[in-house]
């Protein structure tokens, strides 16, 4: 009987990085790379090391600029793989962790606008307690606003007319939802400027409200058989299937947002009490009961699916590097399950709507639904009142001269 022959050949690293090869190999193994994938990264390391030696660079000189020069040389040499900056992430991560290459240093703002935006970003993170991604989206829109109304960074001369004109100009080239977000960001910025004394008057009210048709759209749930099909589509004999089944069950039974699933940590689950802590918007933490069905699925993934990792997040990627899922990854899990189940693709938030619609159909009150969904204001939950068509018909008056449909 013949034995399997390994396709992984030893990689020899010479040059300035030779002494770090063993440590890099261990780093890749800890990050979840298979021997074959690790060999690919080691061959890239060997190429980088030979290039450093040929160009008379020291290891400590390896930063963004030399890395770009190396990648350019690699592309010109005809290499078809690992030719972008993404390819250098594992090697740079190891060298920074080992202290060989200095950590990334944030570039200090130089212009007046950059200083102002940096201060606004800190305000959003500390005072408004926005998520970093949301704060970055606000800053990007305010940057566009300032480029049009205060290109020199001096906001003291801003007028209500300037604000209104900037919003109206946005409506010419952008969709309603984009303009509405622009208005929210500009209002937050003008409020910040007023609090900081950068402008004499609070001009936030000068940004006109943009009306769209979004509020007229009914929340959409999913059919019970489609929910079952999503869960059945997960092959629980495979690691990825056990993970996806647990994610889908959490979305369907608890109505979590995608980002809340991604943020879920091992320490957030109290198995004895049957509860889990949810980290919602604005760093708000709330406890929800852990249904037995959900607990069993999550426990199955943790015992027989979750890779060994130092990360405390519950749900991890299945391919190296082993890192926590992102919000987009959770939505992608739902979309892939839809394709496997043969139903129309949908995002993770649709399952949150589905839970609320099911609760309405079961006779739950709006405050009860809002409590489960962790809405701060009842107005956020009121939209689900529109889904109970039977009850809404009892409130409608007969059409003059017509009959009930």
C-alpha positions in Angstrom: 0.0 0.0 0.0 1.5 3.3 -1.1 1.7 6.2 1.3 0.5 9.7 0.5 3.2 12.1 -0.8 3.2 15.6 0.6 3.0 18.4 -1.9 4.7 20.8 0.5 8.4 21.2 -0.1 10.7 22.9 2.4 11.2 26.6 1.7 14.7 27.9 2.1 14.9 31.6 3.1 18.3 33.4 2.6 19.2 37.0 3.1 18.2 39.5 5.8 15.0 37.6 6.7 16.6 34.2 7.0 16.7 34.3 10.8 13.0 35.0 11.0 11.8 32.2 8.8 11.1 29.7 11.7 9.2 32.3 13.7 7.1 33.3 10.6 6.3 29.6 10.0 5.1 29.3 13.6 3.1 32.5 13.3 1.3 31.2 10.2 0.5 27.9 11.9 -1.0 29.8 14.9 -3.0 32.0 12.4 -4.6 28.9 10.9 -2.7 28.5 7.7 -2.5 25.0 6.3 1.1 23.7 5.5 0.5 24.3 1.8 -0.7 27.9 2.3 2.1 28.6 4.8 4.6 27.4 2.2 3.2 30.0 -0.3 3.7 32.7 2.3 7.2 31.5 3.1 8.2 31.6 -0.6 7.0 35.2 -0.7 9.1 35.9 2.3 12.1 34.3 0.6 11.5 36.5 -2.5 11.3 39.6 -0.3 14.5 38.7 1.5 16.4 38.2 -1.8 15.1 41.5 -3.1 16.2 43.3 0.1 19.7 41.8 -0.2 19.9 42.8 -3.9 18.8 46.3 -3.2 21.1 46.6 -0.1 18.1 47.3 2.2 18.1 46.4 5.9 15.1 44.6 7.5 14.3 47.7 9.5 14.0 49.7 6.2 11.1 47.5 5.2 8.1 49.9 5.3 5.3 50.9 2.9 7.6 52.5 0.2 10.1 49.6 -0.2 7.2 47.2 -0.1 5.6 49.0 -3.1 8.9 49.0 -4.9 9.2 45.2 -4.3 5.7 44.5 -5.5 6.4 46.6 -8.7 9.5 44.5 -9.3 7.6 41.3 -8.7 5.0 42.3 -11.2 7.6 43.3 -13.8 9.3 39.9 -13.3 6.2 38.2 -14.5 4.8 36.8 -11.2 1.1 36.2 -11.5 0.2 35.8 -7.8 0.8 37.7 -4.6 1.4 41.0 -6.4 -0.6 43.4 -4.3 -0.2 45.0 -0.9 -2.8 42.5 0.5 -0.2 39.8 -0.1 2.2 41.5 2.3 -0.2 41.7 5.2 0.8 38.3 6.9 4.6 39.1 6.6 4.2 42.7 7.8 1.9 41.5 10.7 4.6 39.0 11.9 7.4 41.5 11.6 5.5 44.2 13.5 4.4 41.7 16.2 8.1 40.6 16.5 9.2 44.2 16.9 11.4 44.0 13.8 9.4 46.6 11.8 8.1 49.6 13.7 4.3 49.8 14.0 2.3 51.9 11.7 2.4 55.6 12.8 -0.7 57.6 12.2 -0.1 60.6 9.9 -0.7 63.8 11.8 -3.2 66.2 10.2 -1.4 69.0 8.5 -4.0 71.3 6.8 -6.7 73.2 8.7 -9.4 71.0 7.3 -7.6 67.8 8.4 -7.2 69.2 11.9 -10.9 70.1 12.0 -12.0 66.7 10.7 -9.7 64.9 13.2 -11.3 66.9 16.0 -14.8 66.1 14.7 -14.0 62.4 14.4 -12.9 62.4 18.1 -16.1 64.1 19.0 -18.2 61.5 17.2 -16.3 58.6 18.9 -16.2 60.0 22.4 -19.3 62.2 22.8 -21.7 60.6 20.3 -20.3 57.1 20.9 -20.6 56.2 17.2 -18.9 53.1 15.8 -15.6 53.9 14.1 -17.0 52.9 10.6 -20.0 55.2 11.1 -17.8 58.1 12.3 -15.6 57.6 9.2 -18.7 57.8 7.0 -19.8 61.1 8.7 -16.3 62.6 8.3 -16.2 61.6 4.6 -19.4 63.5 3.9 -18.4 66.6 6.0 -15.1 66.6 4.1 -17.1 67.0 0.9 -19.2 69.7 2.5 -16.1 71.7 3.6 -14.5 71.4 0.2 -17.5 73.2 -1.2 -18.3 75.7 1.6 -15.0 76.3 3.5 -12.1 75.0 1.6 -9.6 76.8 3.8 -11.0 75.2 7.0 -12.4 78.5 8.4 -16.0 77.7 9.3 -16.6 81.0 11.1 -17.9 82.6 7.9 -20.5 79.9 7.2 -24.0 81.1 6.7 -27.4 79.3 6.6 -27.5 80.0 2.9 -24.2 78.1 2.4 -25.6 75.1 4.2 -28.9 75.0 2.3 -27.1 75.4 -1.0 -24.7 72.5 -0.3 -27.6 70.2 0.6 -29.6 71.2 -2.5 -26.5 70.6 -4.7 -26.3 67.1 -3.3 -29.8 66.3 -4.5 -28.8 66.9 -8.1 -26.4 64.0 -8.4 -27.2 61.6 -5.5 -30.0 59.4 -4.5 -32.4 60.2 -1.7 -30.8 57.9 0.9 -27.4 59.3 0.2 -28.6 62.9 0.6 -30.4 62.1 3.8 -27.2 60.7 5.3 -25.3 63.8 4.1 -27.8 66.0 5.9 -27.4 63.9 9.1 -23.6 64.2 8.9 -23.6 68.0 8.2 -26.1 68.6 11.0 -23.8 66.7 13.5 -20.8 68.7 12.2 -22.6 72.1 12.6 -23.7 71.1 16.1 -20.1 70.2 16.9 -18.9 73.6 15.6 -21.4 75.4 17.7 -20.4 73.5 20.9 -16.7 74.2 20.2 -17.4 77.9 19.6 -16.2 77.7 16.0 -19.3 79.4 14.8 -21.5 81.9 16.6 -24.9 80.4 15.7 -26.1 76.8 15.6 -26.6 76.3 11.8 -27.7 72.7 12.0 -31.4 73.6 11.4 -30.3 75.2 8.1 -29.8 71.8 6.5 -33.3 71.0 5.0 -34.9 67.7 5.6 -35.0 65.4 2.5 -38.2 63.5 2.1 -38.1 60.0 0.5 -40.5 57.2 0.1 -38.6 54.8 2.3 -41.1 55.0 5.2 -43.9 53.8 3.0 -42.3 50.4 2.3 -43.7 47.6 4.5 -41.2 45.5 6.5 -40.8 42.1 4.8 -40.5 38.9 6.7 -39.9 35.4 5.3 -42.1 32.4 5.0 -41.7 29.7 7.7 -40.8 27.2 5.1 -38.0 29.5 3.8 -36.6 30.0 7.3 -36.5 26.2 7.6 -34.9 25.9 4.2 -32.1 28.3 5.2 -31.2 26.2 8.3 -31.5 22.9 6.4 -29.1 24.2 3.7 -26.2 24.2 6.2 -24.2 21.0 6.1 -23.6 20.5 9.8 -21.1 17.7 9.2 -18.7 20.4 8.0 -17.1 23.2 10.1 -18.5 26.0 8.0 -22.0 24.4 8.1 -22.0 24.3 11.9 -20.9 27.9 12.1 -23.4 29.1 9.5 -26.3 27.2 11.2 -25.5 28.9 14.5 -25.3 32.3 12.9 -28.6 31.9 11.0 -30.4 30.6 14.1 -29.2 33.6 16.1 -30.5 35.9 13.4 -33.9 34.1 13.1 -34.6 33.6 16.8 -33.1 36.7 18.5 -33.3 39.2 15.7 -29.7 40.5 16.1 -28.1 42.9 13.7 -25.2 41.6 11.6 -22.7 43.7 13.5 -24.0 42.4 16.8 -23.4 38.8 15.7 -19.9 39.7 14.5 -19.2 41.4 17.9 -20.5 38.4 20.0 -17.7 37.3 22.3 -17.2 34.1 24.3 -17.4 36.0 27.5 -20.9 37.4 26.5 -22.6 34.0 26.9 -23.6 32.9 30.4 -24.4 29.2 29.9 -25.6 28.6 33.5 -28.1 31.6 33.4 -29.1 30.9 29.8 -28.4 34.5 28.8 -26.2 36.4 26.3 -25.0 40.0 26.3 -25.6 41.9 23.1 -23.3 44.8 22.2 -25.5 47.1 20.2 -25.2 50.6 18.8 -23.5 53.3 20.8 -21.7 50.7 22.9 -25.0 49.8 24.5 -25.0 46.4 26.2 -28.2 44.4 26.9 -29.0 40.9 28.0 -31.2 38.5 26.1 -32.4 35.0 27.0 -30.6 32.3 25.2 -33.1 29.8 23.7 -32.2 26.2 24.0 -32.2 25.6 20.3 -29.8 28.5 19.8 -27.5 27.5 22.7 -27.3 23.9 21.4 -26.2 25.1 17.9 -23.7 27.6 19.2 -22.3 25.0 21.6 -22.0 22.5 18.8 -20.0 24.9 16.8 -17.7 25.8 19.7 -17.0 22.1 20.6 -16.7 20.7 17.0 -16.1 23.6 14.6 -14.5 26.7 16.0 -10.8 26.8 15.2 -8.3 27.1 18.1 -7.6 30.8 18.3 -6.7 33.5 20.8 -9.5 35.6 19.5 -12.4 36.0 21.9 -15.1 36.5 19.3 -17.4 33.5 18.9 -17.6 33.3 15.1 -14.4 33.1 13.1 -13.4 32.7 9.5 -12.7 29.1 8.4 -9.7 30.0 6.2 -6.5 31.6 7.4 -5.9 34.1 8.8 -8.4 33.1 11.5 -10.1 36.3 12.5 -13.5 37.4 13.7 -16.3 37.7 11.1 -17.2 41.2 9.9 -20.7 42.6 9.5 -20.4 42.0 5.7 -19.4 38.4 6.4 -22.6 37.7 8.4 -24.7 39.1 5.6 -22.8 37.0 3.1 -23.6 33.9 5.2 -27.3 34.6 4.7 -27.0 35.2 1.0 -25.1 32.0 0.4 -27.7 30.1 2.4 -30.4 31.6 0.2 -28.6 30.4 -2.9 -28.2 26.9 -1.4 -31.9 26.9 -0.4 -33.1 28.1 -3.8 -34.8 31.2 -2.5 -34.4 34.9 -3.4 -31.2 36.4 -2.0 -31.6 38.6 1.1 -29.5 40.3 3.7 -29.1 39.6 7.4 -31.4 42.5 8.4 -34.3 40.8 6.6 -34.2 38.0 9.2 -34.5 40.7 11.9 -37.6 42.0 10.2 -38.9 38.4 9.9 -38.7 38.0 13.7 -40.7 41.2 14.3 -43.3 40.2 11.7 -43.7 36.8 13.3 -44.2 38.5 16.7 -46.9 40.8 15.2 -48.7 37.8 13.8 -48.5 36.0 17.2 -50.2 39.0 18.8 -47.2 40.6 20.5 -47.5 44.3 21.4 -45.3 47.0 19.9 -43.5 47.6 23.3 -42.8 43.9 23.5 -41.4 43.8 20.0 -39.3 46.9 20.7 -37.9 45.3 23.8 -36.8 42.2 21.9 -35.3 44.2 19.0 -33.7 46.6 21.6 -35.1 49.8 20.0 -34.5 53.0 22.0 -37.7 54.6 20.8 -41.1 53.2 20.1 -41.2 55.1 16.8 -38.6 52.7 15.5 -41.0 49.8 16.2 -44.1 51.5 15.0 -43.4 50.5 11.4 -44.2 46.9 12.2 -47.8 47.9 13.0 -48.3 48.3 9.2 -47.7 44.5 8.7 -50.9 43.5 10.4 -53.1 44.0 7.4 -56.2 42.3 9.0 -56.2 44.6 12.0 -55.5 47.7 9.8 -58.6 46.9 7.7 -60.8 47.2 10.8 -59.6 50.8 11.2 -60.2 51.9 7.7 -63.5 53.7 6.8 -65.6 52.4 3.9 -64.9 54.1 0.5 -67.9 56.4 -0.3 -70.1 54.6 -2.8 -67.9 51.5 -2.8 -67.7 48.1 -1.2 -65.1 46.4 1.0 -62.5 44.6 -0.9 
